[in-house]
Amino acid sequence: MSAAQTIYLIRHGETAYNAQRILQTPDVPLSEHGLEQARRLAERLAGAGVARILSSDLERAVMTARALEATTRAPIHLDPLLQERNFGALRGRAYADLGFDPFAPGYEPPEGESVPRFHERVARAWAAIQQHAAAAGGPLAVVTHGLVCRDLVAHHLVVPPELAAPADPYRWTNTCLTEIEGPPWTVRLLACTTHLGFSKGTDLRI
């Protein structure tokens, strides 16, 4: 029987677009507040034995991963499969100006990703995550985005009832930390933000 493996699933730090409620473009960096969040997360995981960091290649995720690299000395591997859902022509627009819910089931943003295509990509990302976890030689940190975290938890991980309720498992604060152990891949800690000084998530802002 193989030894259990650990994956730390992490949402990136805050950007100005997060704070302003704008659908993000790929090149948006972390804000000063987001950099501080990433620093606190990195301090939290400094002694966790992280052996490898797997990150989305979007700037806000890469900057978060670099903070982890600074404290863990683990190498970073970038994978575009971990990118946030592509909202195409809607990127750069404020939620309040849209006049509709871009997350509505069945909605396909112009020049963007449909929900089924996003689910399929996240499934491929999950396969890659498992391969990295098996090869890392220690805990794997995965830095990605809110909707990717949500999809992984909803479709690929076992969430014990005591974690799924009463807390909402689909509310993801910037730099929230989910600890996964497996296989079988089971959530041991869900969307935790104690390193930020509070424990409850806020609304989903990609």
C-alpha positions as a Markdown table, in Angstrom:
| # | Residue | x | y | z |
|---|---|---|---|---|
| 1 | Met | 0.0 | 0.0 | 0.0 |
| 2 | Ser | 1.5 | 3.4 | -1.0 |
| 3 | Ala | 1.9 | 6.2 | 1.5 |
| 4 | Ala | -0.7 | 9.0 | 1.5 |
| 5 | Gln | 0.1 | 12.1 | -0.4 |
| 6 | Thr | -0.8 | 15.7 | 0.5 |
| 7 | Ile | -2.0 | 18.4 | -1.8 |
| 8 | Tyr | -2.5 | 22.1 | -0.7 |
| 9 | Leu | -5.0 | 23.7 | -3.0 |
| 10 | Ile | -4.7 | 27.5 | -2.9 |
| 11 | Arg | -6.6 | 30.3 | -4.5 |
| 12 | His | -4.4 | 33.3 | -5.6 |
| 13 | Gly | -4.1 | 36.5 | -3.6 |
| 14 | Glu | -6.3 | 39.5 | -4.2 |
| 15 | Thr | -6.0 | 41.8 | -7.2 |
| 16 | Ala | -7.4 | 45.3 | -7.8 |
| 17 | Tyr | -10.0 | 43.7 | -10.1 |
| 18 | Asn | -11.1 | 41.4 | -7.3 |
| 19 | Ala | -11.7 | 44.4 | -5.0 |
| 20 | Gln | -13.4 | 46.4 | -7.8 |
| 21 | Arg | -15.7 | 43.5 | -8.8 |
| 22 | Ile | -14.3 | 43.3 | -12.4 |
| 23 | Leu | -14.0 | 40.1 | -14.4 |
| 24 | Gln | -10.3 | 39.7 | -14.6 |
| 25 | Thr | -7.9 | 39.8 | -17.6 |
| 26 | Pro | -5.0 | 37.4 | -17.7 |
| 27 | Asp | -2.3 | 40.0 | -16.9 |
| 28 | Val | -3.8 | 41.5 | -13.7 |
| 29 | Pro | -1.2 | 41.4 | -10.9 |
| 30 | Leu | -1.7 | 41.1 | -7.2 |
| 31 | Ser | -2.5 | 44.3 | -5.3 |
| 32 | Glu | -0.4 | 45.3 | -2.3 |
| 33 | His | -3.1 | 43.7 | -0.2 |
| 34 | Gly | -2.9 | 40.5 | -2.3 |
| 35 | Leu | 0.9 | 40.4 | -1.9 |
| 36 | Glu | 0.4 | 40.6 | 1.9 |
| 37 | Gln | -2.1 | 37.8 | 1.7 |
| 38 | Ala | 0.4 | 35.7 | -0.3 |
| 39 | Arg | 3.1 | 36.5 | 2.2 |
| 40 | Arg | 1.0 | 35.3 | 5.1 |
| 41 | Leu | 0.0 | 32.1 | 3.3 |
| 42 | Ala | 3.7 | 31.5 | 2.5 |
| 43 | Glu | 4.6 | 31.9 | 6.2 |
| 44 | Arg | 1.9 | 29.4 | 7.1 |
| 45 | Leu | 3.2 | 26.8 | 4.8 |
| 46 | Ala | 6.9 | 27.5 | 5.4 |
| 47 | Gly | 7.3 | 24.4 | 7.6 |
| 48 | Ala | 4.8 | 22.1 | 5.7 |
| 49 | Gly | 7.5 | 20.4 | 3.7 |
| 50 | Val | 6.2 | 21.5 | 0.3 |
| 51 | Ala | 8.3 | 19.7 | -2.3 |
| 52 | Arg | 6.8 | 21.2 | -5.5 |
| 53 | Ile | 4.5 | 24.1 | -6.5 |
| 54 | Leu | 2.2 | 23.7 | -9.5 |
| 55 | Ser | 0.6 | 27.0 | -10.6 |
| 56 | Ser | -1.7 | 28.5 | -13.2 |
| 57 | Asp | 0.4 | 30.6 | -15.5 |
| 58 | Leu | -1.8 | 33.7 | -15.1 |
| 59 | Glu | 0.1 | 36.6 | -13.4 |
| 60 | Arg | -2.0 | 36.7 | -10.2 |
| 61 | Ala | -1.3 | 33.0 | -9.6 |
| 62 | Val | 2.3 | 33.1 | -10.5 |
| 63 | Met | 2.9 | 36.0 | -8.0 |
| 64 | Thr | 1.2 | 33.9 | -5.3 |
| 65 | Ala | 3.4 | 30.9 | -6.2 |
| 66 | Arg | 6.5 | 33.0 | -6.0 |
| 67 | Ala | 5.7 | 33.9 | -2.4 |
| 68 | Leu | 5.5 | 30.2 | -1.6 |
| 69 | Glu | 8.7 | 29.6 | -3.5 |
| 70 | Ala | 10.5 | 32.1 | -1.3 |
| 71 | Thr | 9.7 | 30.3 | 2.0 |
| 72 | Thr | 9.6 | 26.7 | 0.9 |
| 73 | Arg | 12.4 | 26.7 | -1.8 |
| 74 | Ala | 10.2 | 24.3 | -3.8 |
| 75 | Pro | 10.4 | 24.6 | -7.6 |
| 76 | Ile | 7.5 | 26.1 | -9.5 |
| 77 | His | 5.9 | 24.3 | -12.5 |
| 78 | Leu | 3.4 | 26.3 | -14.6 |
| 79 | Asp | 0.4 | 24.7 | -16.2 |
| 80 | Pro | -2.2 | 26.6 | -18.3 |
| 81 | Leu | -4.8 | 23.9 | -17.5 |
| 82 | Leu | -5.1 | 25.6 | -14.1 |
| 83 | Gln | -6.1 | 28.9 | -15.5 |
| 84 | Glu | -9.4 | 30.5 | -14.4 |
| 85 | Arg | -12.5 | 30.0 | -16.6 |
| 86 | Asn | -12.1 | 32.1 | -19.8 |
| 87 | Phe | -14.9 | 34.7 | -19.9 |
| 88 | Gly | -13.7 | 36.0 | -23.3 |
| 89 | Ala | -15.1 | 39.3 | -24.3 |
| 90 | Leu | -16.5 | 39.9 | -20.8 |
| 91 | Arg | -13.0 | 40.1 | -19.2 |
| 92 | Gly | -12.3 | 43.6 | -18.0 |
| 93 | Arg | -15.9 | 44.5 | -17.5 |
| 94 | Ala | -17.5 | 45.2 | -14.1 |
| 95 | Tyr | -20.1 | 42.7 | -12.8 |
| 96 | Ala | -22.5 | 45.6 | -12.1 |
| 97 | Asp | -22.4 | 46.7 | -15.8 |
| 98 | Leu | -23.3 | 43.4 | -17.3 |
| 99 | Gly | -27.0 | 43.3 | -16.4 |
| 100 | Phe | -26.9 | 39.5 | -16.1 |
| 101 | Asp | -25.3 | 36.7 | -14.2 |
| 102 | Pro | -22.2 | 35.5 | -16.1 |
| 103 | Phe | -22.1 | 32.4 | -13.9 |
| 104 | Ala | -25.6 | 31.3 | -14.9 |
| 105 | Pro | -25.8 | 27.6 | -16.0 |
| 106 | Gly | -25.8 | 27.3 | -19.7 |
| 107 | Tyr | -24.4 | 30.7 | -20.3 |
| 108 | Glu | -21.4 | 30.8 | -22.8 |
| 109 | Pro | -19.5 | 34.1 | -22.8 |
| 110 | Pro | -18.6 | 35.4 | -26.3 |
| 111 | Glu | -15.1 | 34.3 | -27.2 |
| 112 | Gly | -14.9 | 32.4 | -23.9 |
| 113 | Glu | -15.4 | 28.9 | -22.3 |
| 114 | Ser | -18.7 | 27.2 | -21.9 |
| 115 | Val | -19.4 | 25.4 | -18.6 |
| 116 | Pro | -18.9 | 21.9 | -20.2 |
| 117 | Arg | -15.6 | 22.9 | -21.7 |
| 118 | Phe | -14.5 | 24.4 | -18.4 |
| 119 | His | -15.4 | 21.2 | -16.6 |
| 120 | Glu | -13.5 | 19.1 | -19.2 |
| 121 | Arg | -10.4 | 21.3 | -18.8 |
| 122 | Val | -10.5 | 21.1 | -15.0 |
| 123 | Ala | -10.7 | 17.3 | -15.3 |
| 124 | Arg | -7.5 | 17.3 | -17.3 |
| 125 | Ala | -6.0 | 19.7 | -14.8 |
| 126 | Trp | -6.9 | 17.3 | -12.0 |
| 127 | Ala | -5.2 | 14.4 | -13.8 |
| 128 | Ala | -2.1 | 16.5 | -14.1 |
| 129 | Ile | -2.2 | 17.5 | -10.4 |
| 130 | Gln | -2.3 | 13.8 | -9.4 |
| 131 | Gln | 0.7 | 13.1 | -11.6 |
| 132 | His | 2.7 | 15.9 | -10.0 |
| 133 | Ala | 1.6 | 14.8 | -6.5 |
| 134 | Ala | 2.9 | 11.3 | -7.2 |
| 135 | Ala | 6.2 | 12.6 | -8.5 |
| 136 | Ala | 6.8 | 15.4 | -6.0 |
| 137 | Gly | 8.4 | 13.4 | -3.2 |
| 138 | Gly | 6.5 | 15.4 | -0.6 |
| 139 | Pro | 3.4 | 17.7 | -0.3 |
| 140 | Leu | 2.3 | 19.5 | -3.5 |
| 141 | Ala | 1.1 | 23.1 | -3.5 |
| 142 | Val | -1.4 | 24.0 | -6.3 |
| 143 | Val | -2.0 | 27.7 | -6.9 |
| 144 | Thr | -5.1 | 28.3 | -9.0 |
| 145 | His | -8.3 | 30.3 | -9.1 |
| 146 | Gly | -11.7 | 30.4 | -7.4 |
| 147 | Leu | -13.8 | 28.6 | -10.0 |
| 148 | Val | -11.2 | 25.9 | -10.5 |
| 149 | Cys | -11.1 | 25.3 | -6.7 |
| 150 | Arg | -14.9 | 25.1 | -6.7 |
| 151 | Asp | -15.0 | 22.7 | -9.6 |
| 152 | Leu | -12.3 | 20.4 | -8.1 |
| 153 | Val | -14.1 | 20.2 | -4.8 |
| 154 | Ala | -17.5 | 19.7 | -6.4 |
| 155 | His | -16.5 | 17.0 | -8.9 |
| 156 | His | -13.2 | 15.4 | -8.0 |
| 157 | Leu | -12.8 | 15.3 | -4.2 |
| 158 | Val | -14.5 | 13.7 | -1.3 |
| 159 | Val | -15.7 | 16.3 | 1.2 |
| 160 | Pro | -16.6 | 14.8 | 4.7 |
| 161 | Pro | -20.1 | 16.0 | 5.9 |
| 162 | Glu | -18.6 | 17.8 | 8.8 |
| 163 | Leu | -16.7 | 20.1 | 6.5 |
| 164 | Ala | -19.4 | 20.5 | 3.9 |
| 165 | Ala | -22.0 | 21.7 | 6.4 |
| 166 | Pro | -22.8 | 24.1 | 7.8 |
| 167 | Ala | -19.9 | 25.9 | 6.0 |
| 168 | Asp | -20.5 | 26.7 | 2.4 |
| 169 | Pro | -17.8 | 24.8 | 0.4 |
| 170 | Tyr | -18.2 | 27.0 | -2.7 |
| 171 | Arg | -17.1 | 30.3 | -1.1 |
| 172 | Trp | -13.5 | 31.0 | -1.8 |
| 173 | Thr | -11.5 | 33.9 | -0.2 |
| 174 | Asn | -8.2 | 35.0 | -1.8 |
| 175 | Thr | -5.4 | 32.7 | -0.6 |
| 176 | Cys | -7.8 | 30.3 | 1.1 |
| 177 | Leu | -6.1 | 26.9 | 1.8 |
| 178 | Thr | -7.7 | 23.5 | 1.2 |
| 179 | Glu | -5.7 | 20.5 | 2.4 |
| 180 | Ile | -6.3 | 17.2 | 0.5 |
| 181 | Glu | -5.0 | 13.8 | 1.4 |
| 182 | Gly | -5.1 | 10.6 | -0.7 |
| 183 | Pro | -5.6 | 8.6 | -2.6 |
| 184 | Pro | -8.6 | 8.3 | -2.3 |
| 185 | Trp | -8.5 | 12.1 | -2.4 |
| 186 | Thr | -10.3 | 13.5 | 0.6 |
| 187 | Val | -10.5 | 17.1 | 1.9 |
| 188 | Arg | -9.1 | 17.4 | 5.4 |
| 189 | Leu | -9.3 | 21.2 | 5.6 |
| 190 | Leu | -11.6 | 23.3 | 3.5 |
| 191 | Ala | -11.1 | 26.9 | 2.3 |
| 192 | Cys | -9.3 | 27.9 | 5.5 |
| 193 | Thr | -8.1 | 31.5 | 5.9 |
| 194 | Thr | -6.8 | 31.6 | 9.5 |
| 195 | His | -3.5 | 33.0 | 8.2 |
| 196 | Leu | -5.5 | 36.1 | 7.2 |
| 197 | Gly | -7.0 | 36.5 | 10.7 |
| 198 | Phe | -10.5 | 35.1 | 9.9 |
| 199 | Ser | -12.0 | 31.7 | 9.2 |
| 200 | Lys | -15.1 | 32.3 | 7.1 |
| 201 | Gly | -15.0 | 32.8 | 3.3 |
| 202 | Thr | -16.5 | 35.7 | 1.4 |
| 203 | Asp | -18.2 | 35.9 | -2.0 |
| 204 | Leu | -16.7 | 34.3 | -5.1 |
| 205 | Arg | -14.6 | 36.8 | -7.1 |
| 206 | Ile | -12.6 | 35.3 | -9.9 |
